[in-house]
Amino acid sequence: MNRLVNFMNRLVNIMNRLVNFMNRLINIMNRLINIMNRLVNIMNRLINIMNRLINIMNKSCNYSEQNI
């Protein structure tokens, strides 16, 4: 009976180490995803600014064509 308990205890310890390792990996992945999300947000803002500039350029070109 004692051997069985020791064996089960070792299995639980191994499982606990695996869970801790997985938890660390998930935390690292979460940090990376947060960083990527911030970068995507910055890129999205830049794209919006570029789009506004393109719209302004387009309107000015249309205006100049109408004047010709």
PDB file with one MODEL, atoms N, CA, C and O in Angstrom:
MODEL        1
ATOM      1  N   MET A   1       0.842  -1.201   0.000  1.00  0.00           N
ATOM      2  CA  MET A   1       0.000   0.000   0.000  1.00  0.00           C
ATOM      3  C   MET A   1       0.875   1.249   0.000  1.00  0.00           C
ATOM      4  O   MET A   1       0.591   2.226  -0.692  1.00  0.00           O
ATOM      5  N   ASN A   2       1.941   1.196   0.788  1.00  0.00           N
ATOM      6  CA  ASN A   2       2.833   2.335   0.880  1.00  0.00           C
ATOM      7  C   ASN A   2       3.527   2.585  -0.459  1.00  0.00           C
ATOM      8  O   ASN A   2       3.711   3.734  -0.862  1.00  0.00           O
ATOM      9  N   ARG A   3       3.907   1.520  -1.138  1.00  0.00           N
ATOM     10  CA  ARG A   3       4.546   1.669  -2.451  1.00  0.00           C
ATOM     11  C   ARG A   3       3.592   2.318  -3.450  1.00  0.00           C
ATOM     12  O   ARG A   3       3.980   3.176  -4.243  1.00  0.00           O
ATOM     13  N   LEU A   4       2.358   1.892  -3.388  1.00  0.00           N
ATOM     14  CA  LEU A   4       1.365   2.465  -4.305  1.00  0.00           C
ATOM     15  C   LEU A   4       1.196   3.963  -4.034  1.00  0.00           C
ATOM     16  O   LEU A   4       1.117   4.751  -4.977  1.00  0.00           O
ATOM     17  N   VAL A   5       1.141   4.358  -2.782  1.00  0.00           N
ATOM     18  CA  VAL A   5       1.001   5.768  -2.441  1.00  0.00           C
ATOM     19  C   VAL A   5       2.224   6.550  -2.913  1.00  0.00           C
ATOM     20  O   VAL A   5       2.095   7.654  -3.440  1.00  0.00           O
ATOM     21  N   ASN A   6       3.419   5.970  -2.721  1.00  0.00           N
ATOM     22  CA  ASN A   6       4.638   6.645  -3.180  1.00  0.00           C
ATOM     23  C   ASN A   6       4.629   6.816  -4.700  1.00  0.00           C
ATOM     24  O   ASN A   6       4.996   7.870  -5.221  1.00  0.00           O
ATOM     25  N   PHE A   7       4.206   5.771  -5.394  1.00  0.00           N
ATOM     26  CA  PHE A   7       4.147   5.841  -6.849  1.00  0.00           C
ATOM     27  C   PHE A   7       3.162   6.925  -7.297  1.00  0.00           C
ATOM     28  O   PHE A   7       3.464   7.725  -8.183  1.00  0.00           O
ATOM     29  N   MET A   8       1.982   6.938  -6.675  1.00  0.00           N
ATOM     30  CA  MET A   8       0.985   7.949  -7.011  1.00  0.00           C
ATOM     31  C   MET A   8       1.515   9.354  -6.699  1.00  0.00           C
ATOM     32  O   MET A   8       1.264  10.302  -7.443  1.00  0.00           O
ATOM     33  N   ASN A   9       2.234   9.469  -5.616  1.00  0.00           N
ATOM     34  CA  ASN A   9       2.788  10.772  -5.241  1.00  0.00           C
ATOM     35  C   ASN A   9       3.796  11.247  -6.284  1.00  0.00           C
ATOM     36  O   ASN A   9       3.813  12.423  -6.648  1.00  0.00           O
ATOM     37  N   ARG A  10       4.624  10.341  -6.757  1.00  0.00           N
ATOM     38  CA  ARG A  10       5.582  10.709  -7.805  1.00  0.00           C
ATOM     39  C   ARG A  10       4.862  11.133  -9.079  1.00  0.00           C
ATOM     40  O   ARG A  10       5.253  12.105  -9.726  1.00  0.00           O
ATOM     41  N   LEU A  11       3.820  10.407  -9.433  1.00  0.00           N
ATOM     42  CA  LEU A  11       3.057  10.785 -10.628  1.00  0.00           C
ATOM     43  C   LEU A  11       2.448  12.178 -10.460  1.00  0.00           C
ATOM     44  O   LEU A  11       2.478  12.988 -11.387  1.00  0.00           O
ATOM     45  N   VAL A  12       1.908  12.447  -9.304  1.00  0.00           N
ATOM     46  CA  VAL A  12       1.314  13.754  -9.057  1.00  0.00           C
ATOM     47  C   VAL A  12       2.379  14.838  -9.131  1.00  0.00           C
ATOM     48  O   VAL A  12       2.129  15.916  -9.671  1.00  0.00           O
ATOM     49  N   ASN A  13       3.561  14.565  -8.594  1.00  0.00           N
ATOM     50  CA  ASN A  13       4.635  15.551  -8.668  1.00  0.00           C
ATOM     51  C   ASN A  13       5.035  15.822 -10.113  1.00  0.00           C
ATOM     52  O   ASN A  13       5.244  16.970 -10.503  1.00  0.00           O
ATOM     53  N   ILE A  14       5.139  14.767 -10.894  1.00  0.00           N
ATOM     54  CA  ILE A  14       5.493  14.946 -12.314  1.00  0.00           C
ATOM     55  C   ILE A  14       4.408  15.756 -13.026  1.00  0.00           C
ATOM     56  O   ILE A  14       4.710  16.673 -13.790  1.00  0.00           O
ATOM     57  N   MET A  15       3.155  15.414 -12.771  1.00  0.00           N
ATOM     58  CA  MET A  15       2.058  16.158 -13.388  1.00  0.00           C
ATOM     59  C   MET A  15       2.086  17.624 -12.957  1.00  0.00           C
ATOM     60  O   MET A  15       1.819  18.520 -13.757  1.00  0.00           O
ATOM     61  N   ASN A  16       2.408  17.854 -11.706  1.00  0.00           N
ATOM     62  CA  ASN A  16       2.466  19.230 -11.206  1.00  0.00           C
ATOM     63  C   ASN A  16       3.568  20.019 -11.913  1.00  0.00           C
ATOM     64  O   ASN A  16       3.379  21.184 -12.263  1.00  0.00           O
ATOM     65  N   ARG A  17       4.699  19.388 -12.118  1.00  0.00           N
ATOM     66  CA  ARG A  17       5.781  20.062 -12.851  1.00  0.00           C
ATOM     67  C   ARG A  17       5.364  20.368 -14.275  1.00  0.00           C
ATOM     68  O   ARG A  17       5.646  21.445 -14.800  1.00  0.00           O
ATOM     69  N   LEU A  18       4.691  19.414 -14.896  1.00  0.00           N
ATOM     70  CA  LEU A  18       4.224  19.648 -16.268  1.00  0.00           C
ATOM     71  C   LEU A  18       3.231  20.812 -16.315  1.00  0.00           C
ATOM     72  O   LEU A  18       3.292  21.658 -17.207  1.00  0.00           O
ATOM     73  N   VAL A  19       2.328  20.841 -15.353  1.00  0.00           N
ATOM     74  CA  VAL A  19       1.343  21.926 -15.328  1.00  0.00           C
ATOM     75  C   VAL A  19       2.034  23.265 -15.103  1.00  0.00           C
ATOM     76  O   VAL A  19       1.674  24.261 -15.732  1.00  0.00           O
ATOM     77  N   ASN A  20       3.021  23.300 -14.216  1.00  0.00           N
ATOM     78  CA  ASN A  20       3.749  24.547 -13.986  1.00  0.00           C
ATOM     79  C   ASN A  20       4.477  24.995 -15.245  1.00  0.00           C
ATOM     80  O   ASN A  20       4.484  26.179 -15.583  1.00  0.00           O
ATOM     81  N   PHE A  21       5.087  24.043 -15.931  1.00  0.00           N
ATOM     82  CA  PHE A  21       5.796  24.368 -17.168  1.00  0.00           C
ATOM     83  C   PHE A  21       4.828  24.909 -18.218  1.00  0.00           C
ATOM     84  O   PHE A  21       5.111  25.910 -18.877  1.00  0.00           O
ATOM     85  N   MET A  22       3.696  24.246 -18.368  1.00  0.00           N
ATOM     86  CA  MET A  22       2.693  24.707 -19.325  1.00  0.00           C
ATOM     87  C   MET A  22       2.193  26.105 -18.949  1.00  0.00           C
ATOM     88  O   MET A  22       1.956  26.944 -19.819  1.00  0.00           O
ATOM     89  N   ASN A  23       2.037  26.342 -17.657  1.00  0.00           N
ATOM     90  CA  ASN A  23       1.570  27.651 -17.205  1.00  0.00           C
ATOM     91  C   ASN A  23       2.576  28.739 -17.571  1.00  0.00           C
ATOM     92  O   ASN A  23       2.194  29.824 -18.009  1.00  0.00           O
ATOM     93  N   ARG A  24       3.853  28.447 -17.392  1.00  0.00           N
ATOM     94  CA  ARG A  24       4.879  29.421 -17.784  1.00  0.00           C
ATOM     95  C   ARG A  24       4.841  29.679 -19.273  1.00  0.00           C
ATOM     96  O   ARG A  24       4.946  30.823 -19.715  1.00  0.00           O
ATOM     97  N   LEU A  25       4.690  28.614 -20.052  1.00  0.00           N
ATOM     98  CA  LEU A  25       4.606  28.791 -21.507  1.00  0.00           C
ATOM     99  C   LEU A  25       3.402  29.636 -21.888  1.00  0.00           C
ATOM    100  O   LEU A  25       3.489  30.503 -22.758  1.00  0.00           O
ATOM    101  N   ILE A  26       2.280  29.377 -21.231  1.00  0.00           N
ATOM    102  CA  ILE A  26       1.073  30.153 -21.544  1.00  0.00           C
ATOM    103  C   ILE A  26       1.270  31.615 -21.171  1.00  0.00           C
ATOM    104  O   ILE A  26       0.816  32.504 -21.892  1.00  0.00           O
ATOM    105  N   ASN A  27       1.940  31.872 -20.055  1.00  0.00           N
ATOM    106  CA  ASN A  27       2.198  33.266 -19.672  1.00  0.00           C
ATOM    107  C   ASN A  27       3.089  33.959 -20.695  1.00  0.00           C
ATOM    108  O   ASN A  27       2.838  35.107 -21.062  1.00  0.00           O
ATOM    109  N   ILE A  28       4.126  33.269 -21.154  1.00  0.00           N
ATOM    110  CA  ILE A  28       5.018  33.854 -22.168  1.00  0.00           C
ATOM    111  C   ILE A  28       4.235  34.125 -23.451  1.00  0.00           C
ATOM    112  O   ILE A  28       4.358  35.194 -24.049  1.00  0.00           O
ATOM    113  N   MET A  29       3.423  33.140 -23.870  1.00  0.00           N
ATOM    114  CA  MET A  29       2.625  33.329 -25.077  1.00  0.00           C
ATOM    115  C   MET A  29       1.662  34.505 -24.914  1.00  0.00           C
ATOM    116  O   MET A  29       1.446  35.275 -25.850  1.00  0.00           O
ATOM    117  N   ASN A  30       1.094  34.634 -23.733  1.00  0.00           N
ATOM    118  CA  ASN A  30       0.160  35.733 -23.484  1.00  0.00           C
ATOM    119  C   ASN A  30       0.871  37.078 -23.604  1.00  0.00           C
ATOM    120  O   ASN A  30       0.328  38.019 -24.184  1.00  0.00           O
ATOM    121  N   ARG A  31       2.072  37.173 -23.063  1.00  0.00           N
ATOM    122  CA  ARG A  31       2.833  38.421 -23.191  1.00  0.00           C
ATOM    123  C   ARG A  31       3.134  38.720 -24.646  1.00  0.00           C
ATOM    124  O   ARG A  31       3.008  39.861 -25.089  1.00  0.00           O
ATOM    125  N   LEU A  32       3.531  37.698 -25.391  1.00  0.00           N
ATOM    126  CA  LEU A  32       3.820  37.906 -26.812  1.00  0.00           C
ATOM    127  C   LEU A  32       2.570  38.349 -27.561  1.00  0.00           C
ATOM    128  O   LEU A  32       2.633  39.229 -28.419  1.00  0.00           O
ATOM    129  N   ILE A  33       1.440  37.741 -27.235  1.00  0.00           N
ATOM    130  CA  ILE A  33       0.192  38.127 -27.901  1.00  0.00           C
ATOM    131  C   ILE A  33      -0.174  39.567 -27.563  1.00  0.00           C
ATOM    132  O   ILE A  33      -0.666  40.303 -28.419  1.00  0.00           O
ATOM    133  N   ASN A  34       0.066  39.971 -26.314  1.00  0.00           N
ATOM    134  CA  ASN A  34      -0.220  41.360 -25.944  1.00  0.00           C
ATOM    135  C   ASN A  34       0.666  42.326 -26.724  1.00  0.00           C
ATOM    136  O   ASN A  34       0.197  43.358 -27.203  1.00  0.00           O
ATOM    137  N   ILE A  35       1.947  41.986 -26.851  1.00  0.00           N
ATOM    138  CA  ILE A  35       2.861  42.842 -27.612  1.00  0.00           C
ATOM    139  C   ILE A  35       2.414  42.909 -29.073  1.00  0.00           C
ATOM    140  O   ILE A  35       2.382  43.986 -29.669  1.00  0.00           O
ATOM    141  N   MET A  36       2.069  41.752 -29.643  1.00  0.00           N
ATOM    142  CA  MET A  36       1.609  41.732 -31.023  1.00  0.00           C
ATOM    143  C   MET A  36       0.337  42.562 -31.192  1.00  0.00           C
ATOM    144  O   MET A  36       0.167  43.256 -32.194  1.00  0.00           O
ATOM    145  N   ASN A  37      -0.544  42.484 -30.213  1.00  0.00           N
ATOM    146  CA  ASN A  37      -1.784  43.245 -30.282  1.00  0.00           C
ATOM    147  C   ASN A  37      -1.500  44.748 -30.277  1.00  0.00           C
ATOM    148  O   ASN A  37      -2.127  45.503 -31.021  1.00  0.00           O
ATOM    149  N   ARG A  38      -0.561  45.178 -29.445  1.00  0.00           N
ATOM    150  CA  ARG A  38      -0.197  46.598 -29.428  1.00  0.00           C
ATOM    151  C   ARG A  38       0.379  47.014 -30.777  1.00  0.00           C
ATOM    152  O   ARG A  38       0.055  48.083 -31.296  1.00  0.00           O
ATOM    153  N   LEU A  39       1.232  46.168 -31.340  1.00  0.00           N
ATOM    154  CA  LEU A  39       1.816  46.492 -32.642  1.00  0.00           C
ATOM    155  C   LEU A  39       0.736  46.583 -33.717  1.00  0.00           C
ATOM    156  O   LEU A  39       0.775  47.471 -34.569  1.00  0.00           O
ATOM    157  N   VAL A  40      -0.216  45.671 -33.675  1.00  0.00           N
ATOM    158  CA  VAL A  40      -1.301  45.706 -34.653  1.00  0.00           C
ATOM    159  C   VAL A  40      -2.133  46.971 -34.484  1.00  0.00           C
ATOM    160  O   VAL A  40      -2.563  47.572 -35.469  1.00  0.00           O
ATOM    161  N   ASN A  41      -2.360  47.374 -33.232  1.00  0.00           N
ATOM    162  CA  ASN A  41      -3.112  48.614 -33.006  1.00  0.00           C
ATOM    163  C   ASN A  41      -2.361  49.816 -33.566  1.00  0.00           C
ATOM    164  O   ASN A  41      -2.964  50.690 -34.188  1.00  0.00           O
ATOM    165  N   ILE A  42      -1.059  49.865 -33.349  1.00  0.00           N
ATOM    166  CA  ILE A  42      -0.261  50.971 -33.892  1.00  0.00           C
ATOM    167  C   ILE A  42      -0.311  50.965 -35.409  1.00  0.00           C
ATOM    168  O   ILE A  42      -0.480  52.010 -36.038  1.00  0.00           O
ATOM    169  N   MET A  43      -0.162  49.778 -35.996  1.00  0.00           N
ATOM    170  CA  MET A  43      -0.224  49.675 -37.458  1.00  0.00           C
ATOM    171  C   MET A  43      -1.591  50.127 -37.973  1.00  0.00           C
ATOM    172  O   MET A  43      -1.689  50.786 -39.008  1.00  0.00           O
ATOM    173  N   ASN A  44      -2.630  49.766 -37.245  1.00  0.00           N
ATOM    174  CA  ASN A  44      -3.978  50.162 -37.662  1.00  0.00           C
ATOM    175  C   ASN A  44      -4.130  51.679 -37.639  1.00  0.00           C
ATOM    176  O   ASN A  44      -4.734  52.258 -38.543  1.00  0.00           O
ATOM    177  N   ARG A  45      -3.589  52.321 -36.616  1.00  0.00           N
ATOM    178  CA  ARG A  45      -3.651  53.786 -36.559  1.00  0.00           C
ATOM    179  C   ARG A  45      -2.892  54.400 -37.725  1.00  0.00           C
ATOM    180  O   ARG A  45      -3.354  55.355 -38.349  1.00  0.00           O
ATOM    181  N   LEU A  46      -1.716  53.840 -38.012  1.00  0.00           N
ATOM    182  CA  LEU A  46      -0.933  54.373 -39.130  1.00  0.00           C
ATOM    183  C   LEU A  46      -1.676  54.194 -40.449  1.00  0.00           C
ATOM    184  O   LEU A  46      -1.663  55.081 -41.302  1.00  0.00           O
ATOM    185  N   ILE A  47      -2.318  53.050 -40.610  1.00  0.00           N
ATOM    186  CA  ILE A  47      -3.079  52.808 -41.838  1.00  0.00           C
ATOM    187  C   ILE A  47      -4.240  53.795 -41.943  1.00  0.00           C
ATOM    188  O   ILE A  47      -4.544  54.289 -43.029  1.00  0.00           O
ATOM    189  N   ASN A  48      -4.886  54.080 -40.815  1.00  0.00           N
ATOM    190  CA  ASN A  48      -5.981  55.059 -40.845  1.00  0.00           C
ATOM    191  C   ASN A  48      -5.469  56.439 -41.243  1.00  0.00           C
ATOM    192  O   ASN A  48      -6.107  57.139 -42.029  1.00  0.00           O
ATOM    193  N   ILE A  49      -4.322  56.825 -40.702  1.00  0.00           N
ATOM    194  CA  ILE A  49      -3.744  58.124 -41.062  1.00  0.00           C
ATOM    195  C   ILE A  49      -3.396  58.152 -42.553  1.00  0.00           C
ATOM    196  O   ILE A  49      -3.688  59.126 -43.247  1.00  0.00           O
ATOM    197  N   MET A  50      -2.770  57.076 -43.037  1.00  0.00           N
ATOM    198  CA  MET A  50      -2.435  57.003 -44.461  1.00  0.00           C
ATOM    199  C   MET A  50      -3.692  57.077 -45.315  1.00  0.00           C
ATOM    200  O   MET A  50      -3.704  57.726 -46.361  1.00  0.00           O
ATOM    201  N   ASN A  51      -4.740  56.417 -44.869  1.00  0.00           N
ATOM    202  CA  ASN A  51      -5.990  56.431 -45.631  1.00  0.00           C
ATOM    203  C   ASN A  51      -6.574  57.838 -45.695  1.00  0.00           C
ATOM    204  O   ASN A  51      -7.071  58.260 -46.740  1.00  0.00           O
ATOM    205  N   ARG A  52      -6.517  58.554 -44.593  1.00  0.00           N
ATOM    206  CA  ARG A  52      -7.001  59.937 -44.604  1.00  0.00           C
ATOM    207  C   ARG A  52      -6.181  60.796 -45.550  1.00  0.00           C
ATOM    208  O   ARG A  52      -6.723  61.612 -46.295  1.00  0.00           O
ATOM    209  N   LEU A  53      -4.865  60.601 -45.512  1.00  0.00           N
ATOM    210  CA  LEU A  53      -4.006  61.375 -46.412  1.00  0.00           C
ATOM    211  C   LEU A  53      -4.322  61.054 -47.873  1.00  0.00           C
ATOM    212  O   LEU A  53      -4.374  61.949 -48.716  1.00  0.00           O
ATOM    213  N   ILE A  54      -4.529  59.784 -48.158  1.00  0.00           N
ATOM    214  CA  ILE A  54      -4.858  59.390 -49.533  1.00  0.00           C
ATOM    215  C   ILE A  54      -6.191  60.005 -49.954  1.00  0.00           C
ATOM    216  O   ILE A  54      -6.343  60.449 -51.093  1.00  0.00           O
ATOM    217  N   ASN A  55      -7.149  60.030 -49.038  1.00  0.00           N
ATOM    218  CA  ASN A  55      -8.435  60.656 -49.362  1.00  0.00           C
ATOM    219  C   ASN A  55      -8.258  62.138 -49.655  1.00  0.00           C
ATOM    220  O   ASN A  55      -8.858  62.665 -50.592  1.00  0.00           O
ATOM    221  N   ILE A  56      -7.446  62.804 -48.863  1.00  0.00           N
ATOM    222  CA  ILE A  56      -7.200  64.229 -49.102  1.00  0.00           C
ATOM    223  C   ILE A  56      -6.523  64.433 -50.460  1.00  0.00           C
ATOM    224  O   ILE A  56      -6.894  65.323 -51.226  1.00  0.00           O
ATOM    225  N   MET A  57      -5.529  63.597 -50.741  1.00  0.00           N
ATOM    226  CA  MET A  57      -4.846  63.693 -52.038  1.00  0.00           C
ATOM    227  C   MET A  57      -5.836  63.464 -53.174  1.00  0.00           C
ATOM    228  O   MET A  57      -5.816  64.169 -54.183  1.00  0.00           O
ATOM    229  N   ASN A  58      -6.687  62.487 -53.001  1.00  0.00           N
ATOM    230  CA  ASN A  58      -7.653  62.146 -54.042  1.00  0.00           C
ATOM    231  C   ASN A  58      -8.628  63.303 -54.267  1.00  0.00           C
ATOM    232  O   ASN A  58      -8.944  63.640 -55.408  1.00  0.00           O
ATOM    233  N   LYS A  59      -9.095  63.898 -53.193  1.00  0.00           N
ATOM    234  CA  LYS A  59     -10.016  65.030 -53.325  1.00  0.00           C
ATOM    235  C   LYS A  59      -9.336  66.210 -54.021  1.00  0.00           C
ATOM    236  O   LYS A  59      -9.935  66.883 -54.860  1.00  0.00           O
ATOM    237  N   SER A  60      -8.078  66.445 -53.657  1.00  0.00           N
ATOM    238  CA  SER A  60      -7.376  67.560 -54.290  1.00  0.00           C
ATOM    239  C   SER A  60      -7.162  67.292 -55.779  1.00  0.00           C
ATOM    240  O   SER A  60      -7.270  68.203 -56.600  1.00  0.00           O
ATOM    241  N   CYS A  61      -6.859  66.049 -56.119  1.00  0.00           N
ATOM    242  CA  CYS A  61      -6.680  65.708 -57.538  1.00  0.00           C
ATOM    243  C   CYS A  61      -7.996  65.873 -58.291  1.00  0.00           C
ATOM    244  O   CYS A  61      -8.027  66.402 -59.402  1.00  0.00           O
ATOM    245  N   ASN A  62      -9.077  65.416 -57.674  1.00  0.00           N
ATOM    246  CA  ASN A  62     -10.387  65.580 -58.320  1.00  0.00           C
ATOM    247  C   ASN A  62     -10.721  67.046 -58.487  1.00  0.00           C
ATOM    248  O   ASN A  62     -11.265  67.450 -59.514  1.00  0.00           O
ATOM    249  N   TYR A  63     -10.406  67.832 -57.500  1.00  0.00           N
ATOM    250  CA  TYR A  63     -10.692  69.258 -57.576  1.00  0.00           C
ATOM    251  C   TYR A  63      -9.887  69.920 -58.696  1.00  0.00           C
ATOM    252  O   TYR A  63     -10.404  70.747 -59.447  1.00  0.00           O
ATOM    253  N   SER A  64      -8.608  69.539 -58.791  1.00  0.00           N
ATOM    254  CA  SER A  64      -7.777  70.132 -59.844  1.00  0.00           C
ATOM    255  C   SER A  64      -8.247  69.694 -61.223  1.00  0.00           C
ATOM    256  O   SER A  64      -8.189  70.472 -62.175  1.00  0.00           O
ATOM    257  N   GLU A  65      -8.714  68.449 -61.340  1.00  0.00           N
ATOM    258  CA  GLU A  65      -9.224  67.980 -62.635  1.00  0.00           C
ATOM    259  C   GLU A  65     -10.489  68.735 -63.018  1.00  0.00           C
ATOM    260  O   GLU A  65     -10.699  69.045 -64.190  1.00  0.00           O
ATOM    261  N   GLN A  66     -11.326  69.029 -62.037  1.00  0.00           N
ATOM    262  CA  GLN A  66     -12.567  69.766 -62.340  1.00  0.00           C
ATOM    263  C   GLN A  66     -12.257  71.186 -62.784  1.00  0.00           C
ATOM    264  O   GLN A  66     -13.001  71.766 -63.575  1.00  0.00           O
ATOM    265  N   ASN A  67     -11.181  71.743 -62.289  1.00  0.00           N
ATOM    266  CA  ASN A  67     -10.844  73.116 -62.657  1.00  0.00           C
ATOM    267  C   ASN A  67     -10.239  73.197 -64.047  1.00  0.00           C
ATOM    268  O   ASN A  67     -10.251  74.254 -64.677  1.00  0.00           O
ATOM    269  N   ILE A  68      -9.716  72.092 -64.517  1.00  0.00           N
ATOM    270  CA  ILE A  68      -9.117  72.106 -65.852  1.00  0.00           C
ATOM    271  C   ILE A  68     -10.152  72.086 -66.890  1.00  0.00           C
ATOM    272  O   ILE A  68      -9.835  72.095 -68.079  1.00  0.00           O
TER     273      ILE A  68
ENDMDL
END
